[in-house]
């Protein structure tokens, strides 16, 4: 069989803005938003208008926004976009999971070749 090529443009930008030029190309380029945390619909941690703003789905939030909210809830005095402490990353990720959040599952398709 012939090789089949699929191209993914994995986008971490906030806010996510679809790049229409990718759709105009003849190659199968899929522009995929990946900088998003997701939770279930009944999660009390994520309430208010911020869960549907800035071009992401309901029950999703950008990690920087989540970090800001988590810092406030946890009483942390650090900046969620400041220096990264590698020793603290696992603890903070486990804390995010305990609040019911996880990386958004990436949706993509592969062409039939």
Secondary structure, DSSP 8 states (H G I E B T S, - for coil): ------EEEEE--SS----HHHHHSSS-EEEEE---EE--TT-TTS-SGGGG-TT--TTEE-HHHHHHHHHHHHT--S-TTS---HHHHHHHHHHHHHTT-EE----------
